Amino acid sequence: MRHPPATYEVAKIGEDPEAFELFYRAHVQAILRYATRRSRDAYAASDLTADVFLAAIAAAPGYREELGSPSAWLHGIARNVVAAERRRAARTWNAESRIAGRRLLDEDDIARLEDRIDAERDGTALLAAMAALPAGQRAVLELVTVDGLTVPEAAAALGIKQVTARVRLHRARRALRDTLTPAPPESLPHPSSFAVEAR
C-alpha cells in the first residue's frame, strides 16, 4: 500500500507529537530510500533524511491538500533539501580542493579503483544517459521510476502540471531507449568490393 490512511493532519506535525510520529512512520522509509540513492554513504543519507523532516515541520503550516498528497509534498521538500546539500558540498569541495595536498595512488589504491569500476560498469551507461537528460526530464524520471511516485505525485513534488510531467517522462524514456539500444551492426561490404584488378 503506497500511503497509509490519513489519520494525522500534516499541518499539525510541528505542534502535535502524535501527529508527527504517525507522519514520520508513514514516510521515513520512502524518504530514506530517496536520500540513499542521492548520497555518498549511509551517514549522509541519514542526515539528509533528518533534514527533510525538519524542513517538513517548518513548512507544515502551509501544507494544503489541493497541492498534492503528503508523499508528493514531502518528496518536493526532499528534492529541495538534497539540492541545497549538493550546493553546499560543491562549495566545500571547491574550497578544500584549493588547499588539499596531492599524493600518488599506490598499487592497492589502483586495485580498489579497478574493482569498483568493474562492479559498477553495468550501470555506467544508464547513469550517463540519465545524466545527459534535461534536468526537468531527469527529475520526473527519477521520481517515477526510481522513487515509485505516480505521475500526478511527481508533478506535485516538482510543482508542474500533470500533462507536463507525462510529456517529460515520455521524452526521457524515449531518449534513454534511443541511447541505450545498440545500433544494428553495419552490413559488411561484399568481398568482391575488395577485389583488385590483377596486374
RODO-2510 file (C-alpha; in nm, 4 decimals, decimal comma):
residues 199
     n   res          X          Y          Z
     1     m     0,0000     0,0000     0,0000
     2     r     0,1504     0,3282    -0,1092
     3     h     0,0028     0,5577     0,1558
     4     p    -0,1493     0,4735     0,4932
     5     p    -0,4873     0,6138     0,5898
     6     a    -0,4717     0,9848     0,6655
     7     t    -0,5031     0,9544     1,0424
     8     y    -0,2963     1,2674     1,1019
     9     e    -0,3070     1,6280     0,9882
    10     v     0,0085     1,7308     0,8072
    11     a    -0,0358     2,0938     0,9046
    12     k    -0,0135     1,9953     1,2733
    13     i     0,3015     1,7816     1,2699
    14     g     0,5061     2,0684     1,4081
    15     e     0,2861     2,1124     1,7135
    16     d     0,1354     1,7696     1,7733
    17     p     0,3946     1,4995     1,8640
    18     e     0,1499     1,2190     1,7957
    19     a     0,0669     1,3561     1,4515
    20     f     0,4371     1,3885     1,3743
    21     e     0,5107     1,0326     1,4867
    22     l     0,2380     0,8955     1,2596
    23     f     0,3587     1,1119     0,9711
    24     y     0,7207     1,0108     1,0289
    25     r     0,6458     0,6389     1,0474
    26     a     0,4361     0,6597     0,7316
    27     h     0,7048     0,8234     0,5205
    28     v     1,0502     0,7686     0,6714
    29     q     1,1360     0,4602     0,4647
    30     a     1,0447     0,6286     0,1367
    31     i     1,2475     0,9384     0,2210
    32     l     1,5410     0,7307     0,3435
    33     r     1,5422     0,5434     0,0118
    34     y     1,5238     0,8751    -0,1729
    35     a     1,8172     1,0140     0,0258
    36     t     2,0223     0,6954    -0,0002
    37     r     2,0097     0,6990    -0,3783
    38     r     2,1399     1,0537    -0,3783
    39     s     2,4029     1,0353    -0,1029
    40     r     2,7677     0,9455    -0,0618
    41     d     2,7082     0,6992     0,2214
    42     a     2,4633     0,5776     0,4855
    43     y     2,5550     0,8524     0,7308
    44     a     2,4914     1,1239     0,4738
    45     a     2,1589     0,9622     0,3820
    46     s     2,0548     0,9548     0,7477
    47     d     2,1461     1,3208     0,7909
    48     l     1,9559     1,4174     0,4778
    49     t     1,6505     1,2252     0,5944
    50     a     1,6536     1,4102     0,9257
    51     d     1,6943     1,7416     0,7425
    52     v     1,3943     1,6613     0,5221
    53     f     1,1671     1,6000     0,8207
    54     l     1,2943     1,9129     0,9960
    55     a     1,2147     2,1121     0,6833
    56     a     0,8722     1,9450     0,6671
    57     i     0,7964     2,0530     1,0242
    58     a     0,8870     2,4110     0,9341
    59     a     0,6768     2,4032     0,6161
    60     a     0,3817     2,2100     0,7615
    61     p     0,1590     2,5110     0,8428
    62     g     0,1493     2,5930     0,4719
    63     y     0,0514     2,2440     0,3578
    64     r    -0,2677     2,2262     0,1525
    65     e    -0,4235     1,9050     0,0263
    66     e    -0,5019     2,0515    -0,3135
    67     l    -0,1277     2,0812    -0,3824
    68     g    -0,0817     1,7039    -0,3649
    69     s    -0,0627     1,4069    -0,1333
    70     p     0,1578     1,4176     0,1768
    71     s     0,4042     1,1900    -0,0047
    72     a     0,4308     1,4186    -0,3061
    73     w     0,4634     1,7240    -0,0807
    74     l     0,7374     1,5555     0,1231
    75     h     0,9267     1,4450    -0,1882
    76     g     0,9185     1,8049    -0,3092
    77     i     1,0773     1,9114     0,0185
    78     a     1,3300     1,6284    -0,0086
    79     r     1,4269     1,7425    -0,3551
    80     n     1,4951     2,0942    -0,2287
    81     v     1,6947     1,9667     0,0705
    82     v     1,9096     1,7408    -0,1486
    83     a     1,9704     2,0217    -0,3960
    84     a     2,0768     2,2554    -0,1141
    85     e     2,3113     1,9899     0,0257
    86     r     2,4688     1,9357    -0,3151
    87     r     2,5322     2,3083    -0,3498
    88     r     2,6878     2,3154    -0,0028
    89     a     2,9017     2,0094    -0,0758
    90     a     3,0197     2,1623    -0,4035
    91     r     3,1258     2,4809    -0,2266
    92     t     3,3101     2,2765     0,0374
    93     w     3,4809     2,0619    -0,2229
    94     n     3,5916     2,3664    -0,4220
    95     a     3,7366     2,5245    -0,1104
    96     e     3,9122     2,2077     0,0030
    97     s     4,0491     2,1299    -0,3420
    98     r     4,2362     2,4596    -0,3427
    99     i     4,4261     2,3753    -0,0248
   100     a     4,4375     1,9951    -0,0242
   101     g     4,7682     1,8201    -0,0778
   102     r     4,8178     1,5729    -0,3573
   103     r     4,9536     1,2216    -0,3367
   104     l     5,0162     0,9493    -0,5894
   105     l     4,8000     0,6390    -0,5945
   106     d     4,9720     0,3239    -0,4799
   107     e     4,9056    -0,0244    -0,6196
   108     d     4,6396    -0,1038    -0,3583
   109     d     4,4528     0,2178    -0,4418
   110     i     4,4600     0,1319    -0,8106
   111     a     4,3408    -0,2233    -0,7457
   112     r     4,0484    -0,0973    -0,5377
   113     l     3,9556     0,1519    -0,8067
   114     e     3,9678    -0,1161    -1,0740
   115     d     3,7455    -0,3452    -0,8650
   116     r     3,4969    -0,0653    -0,8119
   117     i     3,4944     0,0242    -1,1799
   118     d     3,4306    -0,3388    -1,2753
   119     a     3,1470    -0,3664    -1,0216
   120     e     2,9775    -0,0505    -1,1416
   121     r     3,0376    -0,0855    -1,5151
   122     d     2,6948    -0,2338    -1,5859
   123     g     2,5192     0,0767    -1,4586
   124     t     2,7567     0,3307    -1,6066
   125     a     2,5828     0,3623    -1,9411
   126     l     2,2417     0,4075    -1,7796
   127     l     2,3696     0,6662    -1,5314
   128     a     2,5466     0,8553    -1,8083
   129     a     2,2348     0,8515    -2,0228
   130     m     2,0222     0,9770    -1,7335
   131     a     2,2758     1,2484    -1,6511
   132     a     2,2596     1,3681    -2,0112
   133     l     1,8833     1,4211    -1,9944
   134     p     1,7487     1,7736    -1,9471
   135     a     1,7034     1,8429    -1,5750
   136     g     1,3243     1,8524    -1,5940
   137     q     1,3003     1,5168    -1,7701
   138     r     1,5538     1,3567    -1,5357
   139     a     1,3682     1,4785    -1,2261
   140     v     1,0357     1,3269    -1,3386
   141     l     1,2033     1,0023    -1,4451
   142     e     1,3783     0,9614    -1,1090
   143     l     1,0660     1,0301    -0,9057
   144     v     0,8513     0,7868    -1,1083
   145     t     1,0886     0,5024    -1,1943
   146     v     1,3319     0,5190    -0,9024
   147     d     1,1280     0,6575    -0,6138
   148     g     0,7998     0,4939    -0,7122
   149     l     0,5785     0,8023    -0,7214
   150     t     0,2850     0,8207    -0,9580
   151     v     0,2961     1,0790    -1,2346
   152     p     0,0468     1,3052    -1,0506
   153     e     0,2581     1,2786    -0,7329
   154     a     0,5770     1,3548    -0,9233
   155     a     0,4086     1,6555    -1,0846
   156     a     0,3021     1,7815    -0,7425
   157     a     0,6504     1,7272    -0,5995
   158     l     0,8040     1,9274    -0,8843
   159     g     0,5331     2,1939    -0,8898
   160     i     0,4395     2,1306    -1,2534
   161     k     0,1213     2,0280    -1,4360
   162     q     0,0458     1,6577    -1,4732
   163     v     0,0430     1,6809    -1,8518
   164     t     0,3881     1,8425    -1,8404
   165     a     0,5149     1,5608    -1,6180
   166     r     0,3739     1,2983    -1,8553
   167     v     0,5366     1,4622    -2,1571
   168     r     0,8721     1,4889    -1,9795
   169     l     0,8537     1,1270    -1,8660
   170     h     0,7698     1,0090    -2,2171
   171     r     1,0568     1,2078    -2,3672
   172     a     1,3007     1,0867    -2,1018
   173     r     1,2097     0,7220    -2,1580
   174     r     1,2339     0,7621    -2,5344
   175     a     1,5740     0,9316    -2,5052
   176     l     1,7067     0,6536    -2,2813
   177     r     1,5734     0,3877    -2,5153
   178     d     1,7349     0,5562    -2,8156
   179     t     2,0638     0,5996    -2,6300
   180     l     2,0895     0,2533    -2,4772
   181     t     1,9540     0,0414    -2,7622
   182     p     2,2537    -0,0823    -2,9588
   183     a     2,2535     0,0105    -3,3219
   184     p     2,2304    -0,2809    -3,5660
   185     p     2,5717    -0,3818    -3,6959
   186     e     2,6564    -0,2322    -4,0286
   187     s     2,6486    -0,4868    -4,3045
   188     l     2,9915    -0,5790    -4,4308
   189     p     3,0645    -0,4983    -4,7929
   190     h     3,0619    -0,7888    -5,0311
   191     p     3,4062    -0,9484    -5,0699
   192     s     3,4015    -0,8577    -5,4350
   193     s     3,4285    -0,4920    -5,3364
   194     f     3,7756    -0,5614    -5,2036
   195     a     3,8930    -0,7235    -5,5241
   196     v     4,1657    -0,5500    -5,7121
   197     e     4,2360    -0,5995    -6,0694
   198     a     4,5175    -0,8415    -6,1291
   199     r     4,8070    -0,6818    -6,2973
***
